[in-house]
Amino acid sequence: MTLDNRQDVRNVLVTVLFLNVTVMLIKAGLGWWTGSLSLFADALHSITDSANNVLGLTMNRLASPEPDREHPYGHQKFDAIGALGIAAFLGIACFEILEGAVGHLFNHESPVEMSPQVLELLLVVLGINIVVAVYERRVGERVGSSILLSDAQHTMSDIWVTAMVMLGLVGVGLGYQWVDVLLAFPVCILVFASGWSVLQRNLPWLVDEMAIAPEAIHDAVINVPGVLNCHDIASRGLLGRQAFIEMHLVVDSDSVEVAHNITEEVESILDEKYAPVRATIHIEPRSYSSEQISFGEVPATEQGV
């Protein structure tokens, strides 16, 4: 069973792209108007938002869960690759912000101009970002899209960045021009932290880290009538999106037909518990036994127990 959520993801990304472009134009205009370094940095951060959406739409077209001859396990890792692209954009933004901040420390720049209208427009921007982050996270969790969840994480960092920029501009309005440059550094840290979070979420999927604890799979399978032993269990993929399970099974029958029916029941149990899932089951003789539930374990008999 496969789950194709690409249309849902595409609809969200198109809507969010329009909103992010709007936010980017507002921030860039305000940055040019006021001469604020932190506001320019925030505008650069928002440029990556729009680039992320375009990247997400591209990866979305490629990330079909349906297998084909060249990709028998589907194409969903393109989704994770797209998320890594977001992390790369965040890294670039972090570097640009840091470079600009260091440059301003050693060069005398024109003073930042501040007005109430700037804060009012930034409040509008903040509201748009909050709506985008909540919208993407809700849909991302519902359909199991790593690209939407990663972009929501990115947008959450944008909310904190914009709030920090507003605080800095208030400081500028009070006569503390140095606050604008100083706040560019924590903005950089927030951007970096957002990119690191995206990497942590998606790298395990790309390197085929365990998706489901083998003990949990064993407990679900061993209670199926006719199952004597379940061992060498492995899983990969993304739980709730598409998981792949492999195992060796010993059944209480020498009949191929009966063994087949038991494996069908096992597959049904696994699909009900971890859907969508594709299970590959290797049947072994009734006389075979093993205490090794998963790979990388030392059976109890070899431990001298």
Secondary structure as UniProt FT lines:
FT   HELIX           6..34
FT   HELIX           37..62
FT   TURN            72..73
FT   HELIX           77..106
FT   HELIX           116..143
FT   HELIX           146..173
FT   TURN            174..175
FT   HELIX           178..182
FT   HELIX           184..206
FT   TURN            207..208
FT   HELIX           214..222
FT   TURN            225..226
FT   STRAND          227..238
FT   TURN            239..241
FT   STRAND          242..251
FT   HELIX           256..274
FT   STRAND          277..284
FT   TURN            286..287
FT   TURN            295..296
FT   HELIX           300..303
//
